Amino acid sequence: MISQAFFLFISGAEIGFILFIVLLVFGADKVPEIARGLGKGIRQIKDATNDIKSEITKGVEKQGIDVDITKDVQKQIDQVKEEVEEVTGPIKRKF
């Protein structure tokens, strides 16, 4: 998720330039090894994150705390959206 947000602020030309510099510095032989290592590292971080999330969820469920709070929050958000649309509807029509 962090990497996706990071790449939103970098254009295609900048990514190409960075890849060109990496190719010059490390050479064509090392780039696949580096990419594999980065992929394995990212995968390990994702696995660790999922393990932590599952442990937290298990602990919360054992204590009897409601994990699906998001449904209630989403309902409230939808209600507020409807109320705002009811109020702003006539205003939008006038302009």
MOWO-V474468 format. One record per residue. N is the residue number from 1. RES is the residue in one small letter. SS is DSSP state (H for helix, E for strand, - for the rest). Layout:
BEGIN
n-><N,N>
res-><RES,RES>
ss-><SS,SS>
END
This chain:
BEGIN
n-><1,2,3,4,5,6,7,8,9,10,11,12,13,14,15,16,17,18,19,20,21,22,23,24,25,26,27,28,29,30,31,32,33,34,35,36,37,38,39,40,41,42,43,44,45,46,47,48,49,50,51,52,53,54,55,56,57,58,59,60,61,62,63,64,65,66,67,68,69,70,71,72,73,74,75,76,77,78,79,80,81,82,83,84,85,86,87,88,89,90,91,92,93,94,95>
res-><m,i,s,q,a,f,f,l,f,i,s,g,a,e,i,g,f,i,l,f,i,v,l,l,v,f,g,a,d,k,v,p,e,i,a,r,g,l,g,k,g,i,r,q,i,k,d,a,t,n,d,i,k,s,e,i,t,k,g,v,e,k,q,g,i,d,v,d,i,t,k,d,v,q,k,q,i,d,q,v,k,e,e,v,e,e,v,t,g,p,i,k,r,k,f>
ss-><-,H,H,H,H,H,H,-,-,-,-,H,H,H,H,H,H,H,H,H,H,H,H,H,H,H,-,H,H,H,H,H,H,H,H,H,H,H,H,H,H,H,H,H,H,H,H,H,H,H,H,H,H,H,H,H,H,H,H,H,H,H,-,-,-,-,-,-,H,H,H,H,H,H,H,H,H,H,H,H,H,H,H,H,H,H,H,H,H,H,H,H,H,H,->
END
